[in-house]
Every structure is written in structure tokens, then in C-alpha cells.
Amino acid sequence: METAPVFTLICLVVLVFSHLELSEEADVLGVEGSISDGETLISSLETFELGFFSPGKSRNRYLGIWYKNSPGAVVWVANRNNPIAERKGVLTLSDTGNLVLFNQTNSVIWSSNVSGTVQDPVARLLDTGNLVLKDNKSMPESYLWQSFDHPSDTLLAGMKIGWNLKTGEERYLTSWKSADDPSPGNFTYRLDKNGLPQLFIDRGSVKIYRTGPWNGIGFGAVPAVQNLVFKPIVISNENEVYHTYEAASEAITMRLWLNQSGYVQRLILNQRSSWDVLYSAPFDKCGSYGSCGVNSICSSRRADACECIKGFISKSQESKNCVRESSLDCQKGEGFTRLVGVKVPDLLKFQLNESLNPTRCEAECLKDCSCTAYANMNVSEGRTGCLMWFGDLFDITEVADMYRGEDVFVRLSASGL
């Protein structure tokens, strides 16, 4: 008579342990394992989820990663250019160590494309939002492939945008075509590696927005409040140049999103599981790249936003470009007018000397007859450098107090001072 309760107890124990095993492995896809449409991987702390979804009003299916408590916030898409027509997609981990996505006709439409054969492959969805593929016998962070190396329209903490200087590979964000179509849209968000790093939004080959250069603690003309909630980082060495960021606290959930309209937004998840906009760029009429012509300053506080720099006059009524009232002749008496708290001119023709202090920077500019302006820039924490411009000055913006601006010294003739 006691056999039945004992048997029932054993069954319950087996069931509980089976459930625990499934829960513990909910973030892992093992060799020859698969995920069908309707099934998901969930990161260990249930922050992110990987599975199939349909964006907006579309019926097409895509493999993506999203926040588990905010499913509409998709942060990565595998098959952006190759949607699945029906709910019959399958993601598998092959015995050679590749993630492979099949559509309804069992055709391969996406693959991690790792070369060679992996002895004990495993795929895991991390709580950072990174889908990683590794050899289970290798070091914990030795990845064969990771989704962070293939950004979509979202930059998460720990992701990089920038350049591998050895291979020439560039990582950057690309907007969705529309809310219903995650295929690559019109806009990209990328890091310019020439000189001091700057961030740009491009529409094709046309720049539409620019931050100021990296100054050691942040990018110019970006809200200084950023350091309260996240820490921007730029790494520059002989192997790579890239930008990433860290959240100021594990309690903060944030993302940087390049939307379909060409705006980059810093978003923070609130307690209602909706997203608050910390800032958006371009942020006003002066945020657009080159909103005023050369040798002028844009100020959103003026009705007529564009104004020539002191010592310059408008070239014509129809043009926003400004020209010097009196030409530079490289004679004694030339000096500088100071532009306070501005986004510095774009680095079109420039020279950066990290060994010159402020006094020597001014003297060096005066000594070179083609130098038209200079600024003393922080190039890293505790270190300054001399940045000099040559030729016309372009895309100067007066920035509000909450934004990080620099002082720029524009060269004038003796009569223009």
C-alpha cells in the first residue's frame, strides 16, 4: 500500500529536477539543438529574449533579440534582408559550430559563418543582450562569433562602434527602413577615426549630424548629464578605435537607438516598462550638420540662427557663407577672437599636436600663416592637446550650458580685432 506514494514522490522529484535543468539552460542552445518559431532563449537574469517576431504591421518573421519586459524594443535582427514568410523558421546550432537559420522551405537564409570546425560548440544569450557562440572547452569570454560584432540599429552597453585598424572592418549602426521593416534604412551612426574621434549620422554619403570631438571625458556638444547615468568610453590604439559606454549603475537599463527618421536617441527604461528619452539628436535647428555656412555660428537662441564670426561678413544676401572683412597677411598685430562654449568646427583641414600647452598652441598657430583657428582640447583625462584649423571653419554651433562646449580662438587681422 505504501508503494504508490513512494512512486509518486519519485516522479515529482524527477519532474522538479527536469524543470530546474530546463530553467538553468534556458539561455543556451547546444549542438544540434534548435529553436522553432514560438520558442525562445531567455538570458539567465531574464533581461533579454531571443526568438522570432513580426515588426509593426508586417506578417514577415525575423529572428531577433529584445528586452523580455519590453518586447517592442528589438535590439538586434539576424535576417534583416531575408524575412521568413511563414511561422516556420528554425534556428539550429550545427555540429560544425555554426548558428544556421532556415526558412519555411528549409533554405538557409542566415548563418554565423564561422570557419573551421568547433569541437564542443554552444550558443548562449547573455544578460548584456549579446548572443555568443563559443567552444564550451575554451575560456569563458573567448567567442568564435557574437552578435555585438554585427550591430543593427541599437548600441547596448559594452557594444562597440568604430574600426578594427588591422582588418579595416567597421562597426556602425544602421536604421530600420520603417517600423514594419528592419532591413537597412537610410541612416547610419558611425565613428570618424581621423584625428580626434567624432560621431556622425549620415544619410548615404551626406552628413546630417555631428557631435564635437572626443575630449577625454565625453563628446563635445552632447549633454553633460550623460555622466550621471552612463560613462562614455573611447579606446584608440594601434589595433582599433572604437566608442562604447557603461551604465553608471546595474539598476539602469538603457540603449542608444538610431530611429527610422535619422535621430539618435538615448533611452532609459522606467518603472512602467516604457522608455524615457534622455536626449535626442539632432536636438534643434542648429543640430543639423552645416545648418549655417562657412565661418559662421549657429545659435538656436536667435531668430536668425546664423551669424558671421567677428571679423567676417556675409558673402551675399542669398548665401549663408561668411568671408573675412580683411585678409590675413601674416604680419605682426594679428590676434584672435574667442568663441566661448561652442561645438568646435569640423575637422576638415586640421592638425593635432598633443605635446603643446595652451600658450605654445597660440604661438604655433600665429607662426603658421595658413592657421585660421586653434583650440586647447582635452585628448584624454588629464592631458591637453593643441588643435589647429586651416582654411574655412564649418559647422560651429553655440551650445547650451548643459551641453559640453569648447572655446575656439579664431585668427583675425590687426584691423579686424
C-alpha positions in Angstrom: 0.0 0.0 0.0 3.0 2.3 0.6 4.4 1.7 -2.9 2.1 4.2 -4.7 3.1 7.3 -2.5 6.7 6.4 -2.9 6.4 6.1 -6.6 4.5 9.4 -6.8 7.2 11.1 -4.7 10.0 9.8 -7.1 8.0 11.1 -10.1 7.7 14.5 -8.5 11.4 14.7 -7.7 12.3 13.8 -11.3 9.8 16.3 -12.6 11.2 19.1 -10.4 14.8 18.4 -11.4 13.9 18.2 -15.0 12.2 21.6 -14.7 15.3 23.0 -13.0 17.6 21.7 -15.7 15.4 23.3 -18.4 15.3 26.6 -16.5 19.0 26.7 -15.9 19.7 26.1 -19.6 17.0 28.5 -20.9 19.8 30.8 -22.2 21.7 28.0 -24.0 21.4 26.3 -27.4 23.5 23.1 -27.6 25.0 21.3 -30.5 22.3 20.1 -33.0 19.7 21.9 -30.8 17.1 24.1 -32.4 14.6 26.9 -31.7 11.4 26.9 -33.7 9.1 29.9 -34.2 7.2 30.3 -30.9 10.2 29.1 -28.8 12.8 31.4 -27.3 16.1 31.6 -25.5 16.0 33.8 -22.3 19.1 35.2 -20.7 19.9 34.0 -17.2 18.5 37.0 -15.3 15.6 37.3 -17.8 16.8 40.6 -19.2 16.8 39.6 -22.9 14.9 37.2 -25.1 15.8 35.7 -28.5 13.2 34.3 -30.8 11.0 35.1 -33.8 8.9 38.2 -34.2 6.9 40.3 -36.7 7.7 44.0 -36.6 4.8 46.5 -36.6 2.1 45.6 -39.0 4.2 43.2 -41.0 3.5 39.4 -41.2 7.1 38.6 -42.1 9.1 36.8 -39.4 12.6 37.7 -38.2 15.0 36.2 -35.7 15.8 38.9 -33.2 16.8 39.9 -29.6 14.5 42.1 -27.5 14.1 43.1 -23.8 11.9 40.5 -22.1 9.9 43.0 -20.2 9.7 45.3 -23.2 9.2 43.1 -26.3 8.8 46.0 -28.7 12.3 47.2 -28.0 14.1 44.9 -30.5 17.9 45.4 -30.3 19.3 43.0 -32.9 18.0 41.3 -36.0 19.7 38.4 -37.7 17.9 38.1 -41.1 17.3 41.8 -41.8 17.4 41.4 -45.5 15.8 37.9 -45.7 12.4 37.7 -43.9 10.6 34.4 -43.4 7.2 34.4 -45.0 5.5 31.9 -42.6 5.8 30.9 -38.9 8.1 28.0 -39.9 11.6 29.5 -39.2 14.1 27.3 -37.3 17.4 28.3 -35.7 19.9 25.5 -35.2 23.4 25.0 -33.9 25.2 22.7 -36.4 27.6 20.0 -35.3 30.4 22.1 -37.0 29.7 25.0 -34.7 27.6 27.4 -36.8 24.3 29.1 -36.0 22.1 28.5 -39.0 18.6 29.9 -39.8 16.2 28.0 -42.0 13.1 29.4 -43.6 9.8 27.6 -44.5 11.3 25.8 -47.4 14.3 24.6 -45.3 16.6 27.0 -47.2 19.5 28.7 -45.3 18.8 32.4 -45.1 21.3 33.4 -42.4 24.4 31.9 -40.7 27.0 32.9 -38.2 29.5 31.8 -40.9 32.3 30.7 -38.6 35.1 28.9 -40.4 36.5 25.6 -39.3 35.0 23.0 -37.0 34.3 23.6 -33.3 34.8 20.6 -31.0 32.1 21.4 -28.5 30.0 24.4 -29.7 27.4 26.2 -27.6 25.4 29.3 -28.2 24.3 31.5 -25.2 22.2 34.6 -24.8 24.0 36.8 -22.2 22.3 39.3 -19.9 24.1 42.1 -21.8 22.0 41.3 -24.9 24.9 39.6 -26.7 24.3 36.3 -28.4 27.6 34.5 -28.3 28.9 31.3 -30.0 31.9 29.6 -28.3 33.7 26.4 -27.8 32.5 25.0 -24.4 36.0 23.9 -23.6 37.6 27.4 -24.2 37.9 30.4 -21.9 34.6 32.0 -20.8 34.9 35.1 -22.9 36.7 33.5 -25.9 34.0 33.9 -28.5 34.0 32.5 -32.0 31.2 34.8 -33.0 29.0 37.3 -31.3 26.0 39.5 -32.2 27.7 42.5 -30.7 30.1 42.5 -33.7 27.1 42.8 -36.1 25.1 45.8 -34.8 21.6 46.6 -36.1 20.1 49.9 -35.1 20.9 49.8 -31.3 24.0 50.3 -29.3 23.9 48.5 -25.9 26.4 48.9 -23.1 29.6 47.1 -23.9 29.0 47.1 -27.7 31.5 48.9 -29.9 31.1 51.1 -32.9 34.3 52.0 -34.7 37.2 50.5 -36.6 39.5 47.5 -36.5 42.6 49.1 -37.8 44.3 45.7 -38.6 41.5 44.4 -40.8 39.8 47.6 -41.9 36.4 46.3 -40.6 34.0 49.0 -39.4 31.1 48.5 -36.9 28.3 51.0 -37.1 24.5 51.3 -36.5 22.1 51.3 -39.4 18.5 52.4 -39.0 15.5 50.2 -39.9 13.8 51.1 -43.2 10.5 51.5 -41.3 8.7 50.4 -38.2 7.4 47.4 -40.2 10.7 46.6 -42.0 14.0 46.1 -40.2 16.0 45.9 -43.4 18.8 48.6 -43.6 17.3 52.0 -43.9 18.7 55.4 -45.0 20.7 56.4 -41.9 24.0 55.2 -40.3 25.6 56.2 -37.0 29.4 55.8 -37.1 32.7 56.9 -35.6 35.1 59.0 -37.6 38.5 57.7 -36.8 40.5 60.6 -38.3 42.1 62.9 -35.8 40.1 63.2 -32.6 37.1 60.7 -32.8 33.7 62.2 -33.6 30.3 60.6 -34.0 28.2 61.2 -37.2 24.8 60.5 -38.5 25.0 60.0 -42.3 22.2 59.7 -44.9 24.1 57.8 -47.6 27.3 59.8 -48.2 25.8 63.0 -46.7 26.5 64.1 -43.1 23.4 65.2 -41.3 24.6 65.4 -37.7 28.0 65.6 -35.9 29.0 65.6 -32.2 32.0 67.5 -31.2 35.3 65.6 -31.0 36.1 63.3 -28.1 37.7 65.5 -25.3 38.8 62.8 -22.9 35.6 62.6 -20.9 32.9 62.8 -23.5 32.0 64.0 -27.0 31.6 67.7 -27.5 28.1 69.2 -27.8 26.5 66.2 -26.0 24.5 66.7 -22.8 26.9 66.7 -19.8 24.2 65.0 -17.8 25.3 61.8 -19.5 28.0 61.1 -16.9 25.3 60.8 -14.2 23.7 57.8 -15.8 26.4 56.4 -18.1 30.1 56.6 -18.8 31.1 57.2 -22.5 34.4 55.5 -23.5 36.7 55.9 -26.4 39.6 53.5 -26.9 42.2 54.4 -29.5 45.4 52.3 -30.1 47.3 50.7 -32.9 44.8 47.9 -33.3 41.4 49.6 -33.0 39.5 52.9 -32.5 36.0 52.5 -31.0 33.3 54.0 -28.8 31.3 52.2 -26.2 29.7 53.0 -22.9 28.9 51.7 -19.4 25.8 52.3 -17.4 26.5 54.1 -14.1 24.5 51.5 -12.2 23.3 48.0 -12.8 19.9 49.3 -11.9 19.8 51.5 -15.0 18.6 49.9 -18.2 19.4 52.0 -21.3 20.0 51.8 -25.0 21.1 54.1 -27.8 18.7 53.8 -30.8 19.1 55.2 -34.3 15.5 55.5 -35.4 14.0 55.4 -38.9 13.8 59.2 -39.1 17.6 59.7 -38.6 17.5 60.7 -35.0 19.8 59.0 -32.4 18.1 58.7 -29.0 19.4 57.8 -25.6 16.6 55.8 -23.9 16.1 54.7 -20.3 13.6 52.1 -19.1 11.3 53.4 -16.4 9.4 51.5 -13.7 6.4 51.2 -16.0 8.5 49.3 -18.6 8.3 52.2 -21.0 11.2 54.2 -22.4 12.1 57.8 -21.4 14.2 59.9 -23.8 17.3 61.2 -22.1 18.3 63.1 -25.2 17.7 63.1 -28.9 20.0 64.4 -31.7 19.9 66.4 -33.8 18.3 68.3 -31.0 17.3 71.7 -32.5 17.6 73.8 -35.7 21.3 74.1 -35.1 21.8 70.4 -34.6 21.8 69.6 -38.3 25.2 69.4 -39.9 26.3 72.6 -41.6 23.0 74.4 -40.8 24.9 77.7 -41.3 27.6 78.3 -43.9 31.4 78.6 -43.5 32.9 81.0 -41.0 29.6 81.4 -39.2 28.0 80.3 -35.9 24.6 78.8 -35.4 22.6 79.7 -32.3 19.1 78.4 -31.6 18.6 81.4 -29.2 18.5 83.8 -32.2 15.5 84.2 -34.5 18.0 84.3 -37.4 20.1 81.4 -36.2 23.2 82.1 -38.4 25.7 84.8 -37.6 29.1 85.6 -39.0 32.1 85.2 -36.7 33.5 88.6 -35.6 35.8 89.9 -38.4 33.7 88.2 -41.1 30.8 89.5 -43.2 28.1 87.7 -45.2 29.2 86.9 -48.6 25.9 87.8 -50.1 22.2 88.1 -49.1 21.5 84.7 -50.7 24.4 82.9 -49.1 24.9 81.8 -45.5 28.7 81.7 -46.1 30.8 84.4 -44.5 34.1 85.9 -45.7 36.8 87.9 -43.9 36.4 91.7 -43.8 40.2 92.0 -44.1 42.5 89.2 -45.3 45.2 87.7 -43.2 48.7 88.9 -44.2 50.8 87.1 -41.6 52.0 90.4 -40.3 52.6 91.5 -36.7 49.5 92.6 -34.9 47.3 89.6 -35.8 45.4 88.0 -33.0 42.4 86.0 -32.0 38.7 86.4 -31.2 37.4 83.9 -28.7 34.3 81.8 -29.3 33.1 80.6 -25.9 31.3 77.3 -25.3 30.8 76.1 -28.9 30.9 72.9 -30.8 34.2 73.2 -32.5 34.5 73.3 -36.3 34.5 70.0 -38.2 37.9 68.5 -38.6 38.2 69.1 -42.4 41.7 70.6 -42.5 43.4 70.4 -39.2 46.4 69.4 -37.2 46.6 67.9 -33.7 49.7 68.3 -31.6 49.4 66.6 -28.2 52.6 68.0 -26.9 51.8 71.7 -27.0 50.4 73.6 -24.0 47.8 76.5 -24.4 50.5 79.2 -24.7 52.5 77.4 -27.2 49.4 76.4 -29.1 48.6 80.1 -29.8 52.2 80.9 -30.8 52.3 77.9 -33.1 49.1 79.0 -34.9 50.5 82.5 -35.3 53.7 81.2 -36.7 51.9 79.3 -39.4 50.4 81.7 -41.9 47.7 79.2 -43.0 46.4 78.5 -39.5 43.0 80.1 -39.1 41.9 79.0 -35.6 43.0 76.9 -32.7 41.6 75.3 -29.5 43.2 73.6 -26.5 41.5 70.2 -26.4 41.5 67.6 -23.7 42.6 64.5 -25.6 42.4 62.2 -22.6 41.9 62.6 -18.9 44.4 65.0 -17.6 46.1 65.6 -20.9 45.6 68.5 -23.3 46.5 68.9 -27.0 46.7 71.8 -29.5 44.1 71.5 -32.3 44.6 73.9 -35.2 42.4 74.5 -38.2 43.4 75.6 -41.7 41.1 77.2 -44.2 37.4 78.0 -43.7 35.7 77.0 -40.5 32.5 74.9 -40.8 29.7 73.6 -38.6 30.2 75.7 -35.5 27.3 75.7 -33.0 26.7 77.7 -29.9 25.7 75.1 -27.2 23.6 75.5 -24.1 25.1 75.2 -20.6 24.0 71.6 -20.2 26.0 70.6 -23.3 29.7 70.2 -23.4 31.3 73.1 -25.4 34.8 74.3 -26.0 36.5 77.6 -26.5 37.8 78.3 -30.0 40.2 81.1 -30.9 39.7 82.4 -34.5 42.5 84.3 -36.1 41.9 87.9 -37.2 44.0 90.5 -38.9 45.1 93.5 -36.9 42.3 95.7 -38.3 39.7 93.0 -37.6 40.4 92.9 -33.8 
